[in-house]
Amino acid sequence: MIRIIAYLLFISTNAWSQNNLDDIEKTIEKDRNLTNLSNTAKAISLNDAIEEGLRKNNAELLRKYQRQINELNFKDAFEDFYFPKLNLTMQTTDDHFVENIYRDDIENAESSKTPQGFIGLEMPDYTLFNWGKDFLNYLNEKEIYKRNKQIFVEQRRELRFRIITNYFNLSRLRNISRVYKKQLSHTSFIYKLAKEKLGLRKINSQEYLQAKAEFLKAHKNYQASLFAYYSQQQELADIMGDNPETVYTTTDSLKFNPLVLGAAEAQKLIAQNSPQVRDARTSLENANRTYQRVLKDNLPLPKFSLKLGSYRKTFSQDGVQDNFETFDGSRNLEVAATVNMTWTIFGSGGFFNSRVTERSYYQKRMAEINLKEAYRDTRVANQLTNSRINYLEKQFNATEAQLKNARKVFDYAIDNYIDSKTGFAELKLVLDEIQDAGISLENVKYDHLVEKITYASVLGIDDFPGEKFENLVEK
């Protein structure tokens, strides 16, 4: 008879407003107001989230124009070094007038109404040879341009990683809320069964109140899990460029997939792709070139340049005249060698500019130290992150086995509790274990994903060989 009553109660677990429950149990009906948010939620898969986020994210929209500015800056540097500059100039004097406001009749002074000036094509002196100083500057600009292009790619990759992490975090919280909801279903069944047993004098009031307390605790935990789940929605909306009030329903859950990349192979990828190493290497190369330029700047080396001159049409009240000259009073095309050097004897810069040279040398040495530190940091990060991933994989296997065992134990324990062969204290231990194992399994899967994404960021890669993060899904 007890089994029949328990079965009838169990199939109606979700009917929170039954008349045979007390007032506190009836309040669970209010859960529907929060749960119904999912009815208006935006169902989204991982691939859709990545596509939409990369397309609408505010930072990515800004990077679109930053890339264009980077291209424009390099074009300027390239043309300044390789080509002579040609300017179209126009200039007029200010000693003419359009209309008089006041005229001095005594001196009868007035300016001409005809403007004086010129319009023409001008070419500044074109440097032919400058002992490589201009070339060093150009190489620095080129290196910055190339590194900026890499940074834009790295920032886009980090945005993709953030979308994946936040998407699966939302999915994790959703699955955790389901674990708590299942726990609520179990404790509701046990609570109703305890009420029946109390009426049949199978248990005492203390055991009944313990069952009720466990049910209320499960109800509280379920509410907290829903709060955490819906609180996470805004962060995903911000990353994806959606309205902050957007509510999502994740259609994909995280699939556990062990890491197949070894630490030795990963170290090779770090040397090529690590953003930290790339930054340090670029800084060192530019610091070396800057130091070479500073040394040359401190020597009296002549600069060889070609005077290309200008072609002008001058205009005045006397008419229009054509004029071409390379420099004042001459039309000759000449190669000029000039020395323009100043050494400090006393004051800022030090004797014979020694402080300028020392400063540049110290900056070069600092860049060398930073590069060594970058290699050390990434090597340590490689070893530690790889180790953490291996530990999490072992933890996942143990937690998965624990959950399977806890479910089997629960099936036996609930049957024994129905037959009054097991007390509530033993059943509670089983309930706690199945809940903790279910939550731990979701957390371990997510922590494993976060470590793998961190690892990919350290290595400077989009995905691991043979594995794409977009494929780590299960419906």
C-alpha positions in Angstrom: 0.0 0.0 0.0 2.8 2.4 0.9 4.4 1.7 -2.6 1.2 2.6 -4.4 0.8 5.9 -2.4 4.5 6.8 -3.0 4.1 6.1 -6.7 1.0 8.4 -7.0 2.8 11.1 -5.2 6.0 10.8 -7.2 4.3 11.3 -10.7 2.8 14.6 -9.5 6.0 16.1 -8.1 5.8 19.3 -10.1 2.2 20.2 -9.0 3.3 22.7 -6.4 -0.1 23.9 -5.4 -1.7 20.7 -4.1 -4.2 21.1 -1.3 -2.6 18.5 0.8 0.6 20.5 1.2 1.0 23.3 3.7 1.2 27.0 2.9 5.0 27.1 2.6 4.9 24.5 -0.2 2.2 26.4 -2.1 4.5 29.4 -2.4 6.6 27.4 -4.9 4.0 28.3 -7.5 5.7 31.7 -7.5 8.7 30.0 -9.1 6.8 29.9 -12.4 7.1 33.7 -12.6 10.8 33.5 -12.8 10.9 30.3 -14.8 8.6 31.7 -17.4 11.4 34.1 -18.4 12.6 31.3 -20.6 9.4 31.5 -22.6 10.5 34.9 -24.0 14.2 34.0 -24.1 16.3 34.1 -27.2 17.4 30.6 -28.1 21.0 30.7 -29.3 23.6 28.2 -30.2 27.4 28.6 -29.6 28.1 29.2 -33.3 25.3 31.8 -33.5 26.7 33.5 -30.3 30.2 33.7 -31.8 29.0 35.0 -35.2 26.8 37.6 -33.6 29.4 38.7 -31.0 32.2 39.1 -33.6 29.8 41.1 -35.7 28.2 43.4 -33.1 30.7 43.7 -30.3 31.5 47.4 -29.7 35.3 46.8 -29.3 35.4 44.8 -32.5 33.5 47.6 -34.4 36.2 50.1 -33.1 39.0 47.8 -34.3 37.6 47.9 -37.8 38.6 51.6 -37.9 41.8 51.1 -35.9 42.9 48.7 -38.7 42.3 51.4 -41.3 44.3 54.0 -39.2 47.2 51.5 -38.9 47.2 51.1 -42.7 47.2 54.8 -43.3 50.0 55.4 -40.8 52.2 52.8 -42.6 51.4 54.2 -46.0 52.7 57.6 -44.7 55.9 56.0 -43.4 56.5 54.0 -46.6 56.0 57.0 -48.9 58.0 59.3 -46.7 61.0 57.0 -47.0 60.8 55.8 -50.6 59.4 58.8 -52.6 60.0 62.5 -52.8 57.2 64.7 -51.5 55.2 66.9 -54.0 53.1 69.7 -52.5 50.6 72.0 -54.1 50.8 75.3 -52.3 49.0 78.6 -52.5 49.8 81.7 -50.5 48.7 85.4 -50.6 49.9 88.4 -48.7 47.7 90.2 -46.2 48.4 93.8 -47.5 45.4 94.1 -49.8 41.8 94.9 -49.0 38.3 94.1 -50.2 36.6 97.1 -48.8 37.6 100.0 -46.6 36.1 100.3 -43.1 37.9 103.6 -42.4 40.2 105.7 -44.7 42.8 108.1 -43.5 42.1 111.1 -45.8 45.1 113.1 -44.6 47.7 110.6 -45.6 45.4 109.0 -48.3 46.9 105.6 -47.3 45.3 102.4 -48.6 46.4 98.9 -49.6 46.1 97.5 -53.1 42.9 95.7 -54.0 44.9 93.3 -56.1 46.2 90.3 -54.0 49.9 89.3 -54.2 51.1 85.8 -53.8 51.8 82.6 -55.7 50.4 79.1 -56.5 52.8 76.3 -57.4 54.2 72.8 -57.0 57.0 72.4 -54.4 59.2 69.5 -53.7 61.2 69.6 -50.5 64.8 68.3 -50.6 64.9 64.6 -51.2 67.3 62.6 -49.1 69.6 60.3 -51.1 71.8 59.0 -48.4 71.7 59.5 -44.6 73.9 56.7 -43.3 70.9 54.5 -42.7 69.3 56.7 -40.1 66.1 57.2 -42.0 66.0 53.5 -42.9 66.2 52.6 -39.2 63.2 54.9 -38.5 61.3 53.3 -41.4 62.0 49.7 -40.1 60.7 50.7 -36.6 57.5 52.0 -38.2 57.2 48.9 -40.2 57.7 46.7 -37.2 55.0 48.6 -35.3 52.7 48.2 -38.2 53.2 44.5 -38.4 52.8 44.0 -34.7 49.6 46.1 -34.7 48.1 43.8 -37.3 48.9 40.8 -35.2 47.4 42.5 -32.1 44.1 43.1 -33.9 44.0 39.4 -34.8 44.8 38.5 -31.2 42.2 40.8 -29.8 39.6 39.3 -32.1 40.6 35.8 -30.9 40.4 36.9 -27.3 36.9 38.2 -28.0 35.9 34.9 -29.5 37.3 33.2 -26.4 35.3 35.5 -24.1 32.1 34.6 -26.0 32.8 30.9 -25.7 33.6 31.2 -22.0 30.6 33.2 -21.2 28.3 31.1 -23.3 29.4 27.9 -21.6 29.3 29.6 -18.2 25.6 30.4 -18.8 25.1 26.8 -20.0 26.8 25.6 -16.8 24.6 27.7 -14.6 21.5 26.4 -16.5 22.6 22.8 -15.9 23.3 23.5 -12.3 19.8 24.9 -11.8 18.5 21.6 -13.3 20.5 19.7 -10.7 18.9 21.8 -8.0 15.5 21.3 -9.6 16.0 17.6 -9.6 17.0 17.8 -6.0 13.9 19.8 -5.3 11.9 17.1 -7.0 13.5 14.4 -4.9 13.0 16.2 -1.6 9.4 17.1 -2.5 8.7 13.4 -3.1 10.4 12.5 0.2 8.6 15.2 2.1 5.2 14.0 0.8 6.1 10.5 1.6 7.2 11.5 5.1 3.8 13.2 5.6 2.0 9.9 4.6 4.3 8.0 6.9 3.6 10.4 9.7 -0.1 9.9 9.2 0.4 6.1 9.4 2.7 6.5 12.4 5.6 4.9 10.5 8.0 7.8 11.5 8.1 10.3 14.3 7.6 14.1 14.1 11.3 14.8 14.1 12.0 12.8 11.0 9.0 14.5 9.3 10.4 17.9 10.1 13.8 16.9 8.9 12.3 15.9 5.6 10.4 19.2 5.4 13.6 21.2 6.2 15.5 19.4 3.5 12.7 20.2 1.0 12.8 23.9 2.0 16.6 23.9 1.7 16.3 22.5 -1.8 13.7 25.1 -2.7 16.1 27.9 -1.4 19.0 26.4 -3.4 17.0 26.2 -6.5 15.9 29.8 -6.3 19.6 30.8 -5.7 20.6 28.9 -8.8 18.0 30.6 -10.9 19.2 34.0 -9.6 22.8 33.2 -10.6 21.6 31.9 -14.0 19.6 35.0 -14.9 22.3 37.3 -13.5 24.8 35.9 -15.9 22.6 36.9 -18.9 23.7 40.6 -18.9 27.4 39.8 -19.2 26.8 37.7 -22.3 24.5 40.4 -23.7 27.2 43.0 -23.2 29.9 40.9 -25.0 27.5 40.2 -27.9 26.4 43.8 -28.3 22.8 43.0 -27.5 20.4 44.9 -25.3 21.3 44.4 -21.6 17.8 43.1 -20.8 18.1 40.3 -23.4 17.5 36.8 -21.9 19.1 33.8 -23.6 18.4 30.1 -23.7 21.5 28.2 -24.5 20.8 25.3 -26.9 24.3 23.7 -26.5 25.9 22.2 -23.5 29.6 21.7 -23.0 31.1 18.4 -24.1 34.2 17.3 -22.2 37.2 16.6 -24.5 40.6 15.8 -23.1 43.7 17.8 -24.2 45.8 16.1 -26.9 48.6 18.6 -27.1 51.8 17.9 -25.1 53.9 20.5 -23.3 56.9 20.1 -25.5 54.9 20.7 -28.7 53.2 23.6 -27.0 56.5 25.3 -26.2 57.3 25.4 -29.9 54.0 27.2 -30.6 54.8 29.7 -27.8 58.1 30.7 -29.4 56.2 31.5 -32.7 52.8 32.8 -31.6 52.8 33.9 -28.0 51.5 37.5 -27.7 53.8 38.2 -24.8 56.8 37.0 -26.6 55.9 38.9 -29.7 55.5 42.1 -27.8 58.9 41.7 -26.1 60.6 40.7 -29.4 59.2 43.7 -31.2 60.3 46.0 -28.4 63.8 44.6 -28.5 64.2 44.9 -32.3 63.0 48.5 -32.2 65.2 49.3 -29.2 68.3 47.9 -31.1 67.5 50.0 -34.1 66.9 53.1 -32.0 70.2 52.6 -30.3 72.0 52.4 -33.6 70.3 55.6 -34.8 71.3 57.4 -31.6 75.0 56.4 -32.1 74.9 57.7 -35.7 73.1 60.9 -34.6 76.0 61.7 -32.4 78.5 61.6 -35.3 79.2 64.5 -37.8 77.9 62.5 -40.7 77.0 64.5 -43.8 73.5 64.2 -45.2 73.3 63.9 -49.0 70.1 65.3 -50.5 68.8 66.4 -53.9 67.4 69.9 -54.3 64.3 69.5 -56.5 63.0 73.1 -56.0 59.6 74.5 -56.9 57.5 75.7 -59.9 55.4 78.8 -59.0 53.0 81.2 -60.7 53.3 84.5 -58.9 50.5 87.1 -59.2 50.3 90.8 -58.3 48.9 94.0 -59.7 51.7 93.8 -62.3 50.4 90.6 -63.7 51.3 86.9 -63.6 54.8 85.4 -63.9 56.1 81.9 -64.1 59.1 81.0 -61.9 61.1 77.9 -61.4 64.1 77.6 -59.0 65.7 75.0 -56.9 66.8 77.4 -54.2 67.1 81.2 -54.0 68.3 82.6 -57.2 69.2 79.3 -58.8 67.6 76.7 -61.2 70.4 74.1 -60.9 69.6 70.5 -59.9 72.2 69.9 -57.3 73.2 67.2 -54.8 74.0 68.9 -51.5 75.9 67.5 -48.6 75.0 69.1 -45.2 76.1 68.6 -41.7 73.8 69.8 -38.9 75.2 68.6 -35.6 75.1 70.0 -32.1 76.9 68.5 -29.1 76.0 69.5 -25.6 79.0 70.6 -23.5 77.1 71.3 -20.3 73.5 70.9 -19.5 70.6 68.6 -20.5 71.9 65.6 -22.5 75.3 65.4 -20.9 78.7 66.0 -22.2 78.8 65.3 -25.9 75.2 64.0 -25.6 76.4 61.1 -23.5 73.2 60.8 -21.5 71.1 60.5 -24.7 73.3 57.6 -25.7 73.3 55.9 -22.3 69.5 56.3 -22.0 69.0 54.5 -25.4 71.5 51.8 -24.4 69.7 51.1 -21.1 66.4 50.9 -22.9 67.9 48.3 -25.2 69.1 46.3 -22.2 65.7 46.5 -20.6 64.1 45.2 -23.7 66.6 42.2 -23.7 65.6 41.4 -20.1 61.9 41.7 -20.9 62.3 39.2 -23.8 64.1 36.7 -21.5 61.4 37.2 -18.9 58.6 36.7 -21.5 60.2 33.4 -22.5 60.4 32.4 -18.8 56.9 33.4 -18.0 55.4 31.6 -21.0 57.5 28.5 -20.3 56.2 28.4 -16.7 52.6 29.2 -17.9 52.9 26.3 -20.3 54.0 23.8 -17.7 51.5 24.9 -15.0 48.5 25.2 -17.3 49.2 21.9 -18.9 49.4 20.3 -15.4 46.2 21.9 -14.2 44.4 20.6 -17.3 45.7 17.1 -16.6 44.5 17.3 -13.0 41.1 18.5 -14.1 40.8 15.6 -16.5 41.5 13.1 -13.7 39.0 14.9 -11.5 36.4 14.8 -14.2 36.8 11.0 -14.6 36.5 10.5 -10.8 33.5 12.9 -10.5 31.7 11.2 -13.4 32.1 7.8 -11.8 31.0 9.3 -8.5 27.8 10.6 -10.0 27.0 7.3 -11.7 27.5 5.5 -8.4 25.5 8.1 -6.5 22.5 7.6 -8.8 22.6 3.8 -8.3 22.8 4.3 -4.5 19.9 6.7 -4.6 17.7 4.1 -6.5 18.4 1.5 -3.7 18.1 4.1 -0.9 14.7 5.5 -2.0 13.3 1.9 -2.3 14.6 1.1 1.1 13.2 4.3 2.5 9.8 3.6 1.0 9.9 0.1 2.7 11.1 1.8 6.0 14.4 -0.2 5.8 16.5 3.0 5.7 16.2 6.1 7.9 16.1 9.7 6.7 19.7 10.4 7.9 21.1 7.8 5.5 18.9 9.0 2.7 20.0 12.6 3.2 23.6 11.6 2.7 22.7 10.0 -0.6 20.8 13.1 -1.6 23.7 15.4 -0.8 26.2 13.2 -2.6 24.1 13.0 -5.9 23.6 16.8 -5.8 27.3 17.6 -5.0 28.5 15.2 -7.7 26.2 16.7 -10.3 27.3 20.2 -9.5 30.9 19.3 -9.4 30.7 17.6 -12.7 29.4 20.8 -14.4 32.0 22.9 -12.6 34.9 20.6 -13.6 33.9 20.6 -17.2 33.7 24.4 -17.2 37.0 24.8 -15.3 38.6 22.4 -17.8 37.4 24.6 -20.7 38.6 27.8 -19.1 42.1 26.3 -18.6 42.2 25.2 -22.2 41.2 28.6 -23.4 43.8 30.2 -21.2 46.3 27.7 -22.6 45.3 28.7 -26.2 45.8 32.3 -25.3 49.3 31.7 -23.9 50.2 29.7 -27.0 48.7 32.3 -29.3 46.5 29.9 -31.3 42.8 29.9 -32.2 42.2 26.2 -31.6 44.2 23.1 -30.6 45.4 20.8 -33.4 42.5 18.6 -34.4 40.0 20.3 -32.1 37.9 23.4 -32.6 36.2 25.0 -29.6 33.0 25.3 -31.6 32.8 21.5 -31.7 32.8 21.1 -27.9 29.0 21.0 -27.8 26.3 18.5 -27.1 22.6 19.1 -27.6 
